[in-house]
Amino acid sequence: MNNTRKIKAWAWIHKWSSLVCTVFMLLLCLTGLPLIFHHEIGHLLGTEIDAPKMPADTPRASLDRVIAAAHALHPERVVQFVSQPEDDDGLWFVTLTPTPEPTEDFKSVAVDARTAAVLAQPKFDEGFMYVMFKLHVDLFAGLAGKLFLGFMGLLLLAAIVSGVVLYAPFMRKLDFGTVRRERRPRLKWLDLHNLLGIVTLVWAFTVGATGMINTWADLIIKYWQHDQLSTLLAPYQGQPPVLLAERGPLQQALEVALERAPGMKTAFIAFPGTAFSSPHHNTVFLRGESPLTARLLQPVLVDARTGAVTASPELPWYLTALLVSQPLHFGDYGGMPMQILWALLDIATIIVLGSGLYLWLKRPQPQSLAEEAGARHNATPQGRAA
């Protein structure tokens, strides 16, 4: 009897956690499918930018020239970040905003890293892929949307765990993978739902967990700033923020940062006063060369006035977890084979979610009190005589 109660409790958890999150999980799976191939789709749509082919030993332009070329297009804005694609060091992307604070109002300028020539001004805030990305990340609702989707991810994990608990007693009298095709449609879909659910178990749990972690990114970064940057900036207490005219050469800041971490390359640079830096530093984020270390960033804080390195802290475990979870969520570690595998598992999960919704809608409906009373009346001798 006690075991029966436990199974009923797990069944209740599975039913309601699944029902609440299913529609949103379907949306995330559908929008996530094109995002797995965002680079390839970008090339097809003509929105991806590639640096012109040049000899490998072509001299590189000073980063200050690159910044100046981009800033000349939008002199009323400030430069927040400058970044390089992981697979193309011939490009710089310069992000310009009205103020250093985080904002959705930004302009991006692609500049050739060898000639400092402006190549394009890509619009990352419009088009099909932008809509897919925003729906997938925050439902166009900012931090509130991210946290809501994170809660839906938590419900998905509860549905997966409870489904695993229920799978063993359900399959006790059936062979693994059995789909009873000769039975009524609802039973066939139930078997298919259970089969695909157990096959995609590890993937769905991994993607659900990493997706949930990704929704906390804004909060994790703010905590990192409070937890570690505040300690590193203690010597600067009471000093005014560094003005643009007071800043030293950015190329020098980049060079000293690369000297501090040999064997690494530039991921992006955050300027003073922006979300990833301090009011007194150019913070250079470096990454490794391997598929894993390319995702793990090493910050180097360079004094914006003097150009001297003041700190190079190791990232805490929670930021490392965030950085690892982001590419794992979209299958960015293993090239095209992993992308195809991620897409197939995504489609299988869509079937699991859709079949679960179908099973709920097609469940046997309990009779109403009036119908039950009528049925009982017809079953009596008086009812049959009538």
C-alpha positions in Angstrom: 0.0 0.0 0.0 2.8 2.3 0.9 4.5 1.6 -2.5 1.2 2.4 -4.3 1.0 5.8 -2.5 4.6 6.6 -3.6 3.8 5.7 -7.2 0.6 7.9 -7.1 2.7 10.7 -5.7 5.3 10.4 -8.4 2.5 10.2 -11.0 1.0 13.4 -9.7 4.4 15.2 -9.9 4.9 13.9 -13.4 1.5 14.9 -14.6 1.4 18.4 -13.3 5.1 19.3 -13.9 4.7 18.1 -17.4 1.4 19.9 -18.1 2.6 23.2 -16.8 5.8 23.3 -18.8 4.9 21.3 -21.9 3.7 24.2 -24.1 6.8 26.3 -23.2 9.2 23.4 -23.7 7.6 22.8 -27.1 8.3 26.5 -27.9 11.9 26.2 -26.7 12.5 23.0 -28.7 11.0 24.6 -31.9 13.0 27.8 -31.6 16.1 26.0 -30.5 16.2 23.8 -33.6 17.3 26.6 -36.0 19.6 28.1 -33.3 21.6 24.8 -33.4 22.6 25.8 -37.0 22.7 29.6 -36.5 26.1 29.9 -38.3 25.0 27.8 -41.2 21.6 29.6 -41.5 23.4 33.0 -41.2 25.5 32.1 -44.2 22.4 31.0 -46.2 20.7 34.3 -45.3 23.7 36.4 -46.0 23.9 37.8 -42.5 27.2 36.2 -41.5 30.3 38.3 -42.1 33.7 36.8 -43.1 37.0 38.6 -43.2 38.5 38.9 -46.7 41.2 36.3 -47.5 44.7 37.7 -46.9 48.1 36.0 -46.4 48.6 34.7 -42.9 51.5 37.0 -42.2 49.6 40.2 -43.1 50.3 42.8 -40.4 47.4 43.5 -38.0 46.1 47.0 -37.5 46.3 48.7 -34.2 43.2 48.1 -32.1 43.0 51.8 -31.5 42.6 52.3 -35.3 39.9 49.7 -35.4 38.0 51.4 -32.5 38.4 54.8 -34.2 37.0 53.5 -37.5 33.9 52.1 -35.9 33.4 55.1 -33.5 33.6 57.5 -36.5 30.3 56.0 -37.8 28.5 56.6 -34.5 30.4 59.4 -32.7 27.5 60.1 -30.4 27.8 56.6 -28.8 30.4 55.0 -26.5 32.2 51.8 -27.2 31.1 49.1 -24.7 32.8 46.0 -26.1 35.1 44.8 -28.9 35.2 41.1 -29.7 36.6 38.5 -32.1 34.8 35.5 -33.5 36.2 32.2 -32.2 36.9 30.9 -35.7 38.0 34.2 -37.4 40.7 36.4 -36.0 40.6 38.6 -39.0 37.5 40.4 -37.7 36.7 42.7 -34.9 33.1 43.4 -33.8 32.7 46.8 -32.1 29.6 47.3 -30.0 28.5 50.9 -29.4 25.7 52.1 -27.1 24.3 55.4 -25.8 25.8 54.8 -22.3 28.2 52.2 -20.8 25.2 50.6 -18.9 23.6 47.4 -20.2 21.0 48.1 -22.9 19.2 46.6 -25.8 20.0 49.7 -27.9 23.3 48.9 -29.5 25.1 49.3 -32.8 27.5 46.7 -34.1 30.3 47.4 -36.6 32.5 44.7 -38.2 36.0 46.0 -38.9 38.8 44.2 -40.7 41.6 43.4 -38.1 44.3 43.8 -40.8 43.3 47.0 -42.5 40.9 48.7 -40.0 38.4 49.0 -42.8 34.7 48.9 -41.9 33.2 45.8 -43.5 29.6 45.9 -42.4 27.2 47.1 -39.8 25.3 43.8 -39.0 21.9 44.1 -37.5 21.6 41.5 -34.7 18.3 42.9 -33.4 16.1 42.0 -36.4 15.2 39.1 -38.7 14.2 35.5 -38.4 17.1 34.3 -36.2 16.7 37.3 -33.9 13.1 36.4 -33.3 14.0 32.8 -32.7 16.7 33.8 -30.3 14.6 36.2 -28.2 11.7 33.7 -28.0 14.2 31.0 -26.9 16.1 33.2 -24.4 13.5 35.5 -22.7 10.2 35.6 -24.6 10.9 39.3 -25.3 10.4 39.9 -21.6 14.0 40.6 -20.4 15.1 39.2 -17.1 11.6 38.3 -16.0 11.2 36.2 -19.1 14.5 34.5 -18.5 13.6 33.6 -14.9 10.2 32.4 -16.0 11.8 30.1 -18.6 14.3 28.9 -15.9 11.3 27.9 -13.7 9.8 26.0 -16.7 13.2 24.3 -17.0 13.1 23.3 -13.4 9.6 21.7 -13.9 11.0 19.9 -16.9 13.7 18.3 -14.7 11.0 17.3 -12.2 9.0 15.7 -15.1 12.1 13.8 -16.3 13.0 12.5 -12.8 9.4 11.5 -12.0 9.0 9.9 -15.5 12.1 7.7 -14.8 10.7 6.6 -11.4 7.4 5.6 -13.1 9.0 3.9 -16.1 10.2 0.8 -14.2 6.8 -0.3 -12.8 5.1 0.6 -16.1 7.4 -1.6 -18.1 7.5 -4.5 -15.6 5.4 -6.7 -17.9 6.7 -5.4 -21.2 10.0 -5.8 -23.0 12.1 -2.6 -23.5 11.1 -0.7 -26.5 7.7 -2.4 -26.9 5.2 -0.4 -28.9 1.8 -2.1 -29.0 0.8 -1.2 -32.5 -2.2 -3.5 -32.6 -3.9 -1.7 -29.7 -5.9 1.5 -29.7 -4.1 4.7 -30.8 -3.8 6.2 -27.4 -2.0 3.1 -26.1 0.4 3.2 -29.0 1.2 6.8 -28.4 1.8 6.0 -24.7 4.3 3.3 -25.6 6.1 5.7 -28.1 6.0 8.5 -25.5 7.7 6.2 -22.9 10.2 4.8 -25.4 11.4 8.2 -26.8 11.3 9.7 -23.3 13.8 7.1 -21.9 16.0 7.3 -25.1 16.3 11.1 -24.9 16.6 11.0 -21.1 20.2 12.1 -20.7 20.1 14.7 -23.5 16.8 16.2 -22.3 18.1 16.4 -18.7 21.4 18.0 -19.9 19.8 20.5 -22.1 17.1 21.3 -19.5 19.7 21.8 -16.8 22.1 23.9 -18.9 19.2 26.0 -20.2 18.1 26.7 -16.6 21.6 27.7 -15.7 21.7 30.0 -18.7 18.6 31.9 -17.6 20.5 32.9 -14.4 23.4 34.5 -16.4 22.5 38.1 -15.6 22.2 37.3 -11.9 25.4 35.2 -11.8 27.4 38.0 -13.4 26.1 40.6 -11.0 27.0 38.3 -8.1 30.5 37.8 -9.5 31.0 41.6 -9.7 29.8 41.9 -6.0 31.7 38.8 -4.8 35.1 39.3 -6.5 35.4 42.5 -8.4 34.6 44.6 -5.4 37.6 43.1 -3.6 39.9 43.7 -6.5 38.8 47.3 -6.8 39.4 48.2 -3.2 42.5 50.3 -4.1 40.4 52.5 -6.4 37.8 53.5 -3.8 37.2 57.2 -3.9 38.7 57.7 -7.3 36.5 59.1 -10.1 35.8 56.9 -13.2 38.4 57.1 -16.0 37.3 59.6 -18.6 37.7 58.8 -22.3 40.5 61.4 -22.7 42.4 59.9 -19.8 42.6 56.4 -21.2 45.9 54.9 -22.5 46.3 53.1 -25.8 44.0 50.0 -26.1 46.6 48.1 -28.2 49.0 48.3 -25.3 46.3 47.0 -22.9 45.7 44.0 -25.2 49.4 43.3 -25.6 50.1 43.2 -21.8 47.1 41.0 -21.2 48.3 38.5 -23.8 51.7 38.5 -22.3 50.1 37.7 -18.9 48.5 34.6 -20.3 50.6 33.1 -23.1 49.0 30.6 -25.4 45.6 32.3 -25.1 43.8 34.5 -27.6 41.3 37.4 -27.3 37.6 36.7 -26.8 36.5 40.2 -26.0 37.4 43.4 -24.2 35.1 45.3 -21.9 35.6 49.0 -21.5 35.5 51.0 -18.3 32.1 51.3 -16.7 30.5 48.4 -18.6 28.8 45.3 -17.1 31.9 43.1 -17.4 34.5 45.6 -16.3 35.0 48.3 -13.7 35.0 52.2 -13.9 38.9 52.0 -13.9 39.8 49.1 -16.2 39.9 47.7 -19.6 39.1 44.1 -18.9 40.5 41.7 -21.5 38.8 38.3 -21.6 41.1 35.6 -23.1 40.3 32.1 -24.1 42.2 28.9 -24.9 42.6 27.0 -28.2 40.9 23.7 -27.6 37.2 23.1 -27.9 36.7 23.1 -24.1 39.2 25.9 -23.1 37.8 28.1 -25.9 34.7 28.4 -23.7 36.6 29.1 -20.4 37.5 32.7 -20.2 40.4 34.3 -18.3 39.8 37.9 -17.3 42.8 40.3 -17.2 42.2 43.7 -15.6 44.3 46.4 -17.2 44.4 49.9 -15.6 42.8 52.2 -18.2 45.1 55.1 -17.3 48.5 53.4 -16.9 48.1 50.3 -19.1 49.4 48.1 -16.3 47.9 44.7 -15.3 46.4 45.0 -11.9 44.8 41.5 -11.6 44.1 38.3 -13.4 41.7 36.4 -11.2 40.5 32.8 -11.8 36.9 32.6 -12.6 34.8 31.1 -9.7 33.1 27.8 -10.2 29.7 29.3 -10.8 30.9 31.4 -13.7 32.8 28.4 -15.1 29.6 26.4 -14.9 27.7 29.1 -16.8 30.4 29.3 -19.5 30.5 25.6 -20.0 26.7 25.2 -20.1 26.1 27.9 -22.8 27.7 26.0 -25.7 26.7 22.6 -24.4 23.1 23.8 -24.5 23.3 24.3 -28.3 25.7 21.5 -29.1 28.6 23.8 -30.1 31.4 21.6 -28.9 31.7 18.9 -31.6 31.1 20.6 -35.0 28.5 19.5 -37.5 28.2 15.8 -36.2 27.2 17.0 -32.8 24.9 19.6 -34.2 23.1 16.9 -36.2 22.8 14.7 -33.2 21.5 17.6 -31.1 18.9 18.3 -33.9 17.7 14.7 -34.0 17.4 14.5 -30.2 15.6 17.9 -30.3 13.0 16.5 -32.8 12.6 13.3 -30.7 11.9 15.5 -27.6 9.3 17.5 -29.6 7.6 14.2 -30.2 7.8 13.3 -26.5 6.3 16.6 -25.5 3.6 16.5 -28.2 2.6 12.9 -27.4 2.4 13.8 -23.7 0.0 16.6 -24.6 -2.0 14.3 -26.9 -2.3 11.6 -24.1 -3.6 14.2 -21.7 -6.2 15.6 -24.1 -7.3 12.0 -25.1 -7.5 10.7 -21.5 -10.7 8.9 -20.5 -13.1 11.5 -19.3 -15.0 10.9 -16.0 -18.7 11.0 -16.4 -20.6 13.9 -15.0 -22.9 13.4 -12.0 -26.0 13.8 -14.2 -24.7 11.2 -16.7 -23.7 8.8 -13.9 -27.2 9.2 -12.3 -28.8 8.5 -15.6 -26.7 5.4 -16.2 -27.6 4.1 -12.8 -31.3 4.8 -13.4 -31.3 2.9 -16.7 -29.6 0.0 -14.9 -32.6 -0.4 -12.4 -35.7 -2.5 -13.2 -37.8 0.7 -13.1 -35.5 2.4 -15.6 -35.5 -0.5 -18.0 -39.3 -0.7 -17.8 -39.5 3.0 -18.6 
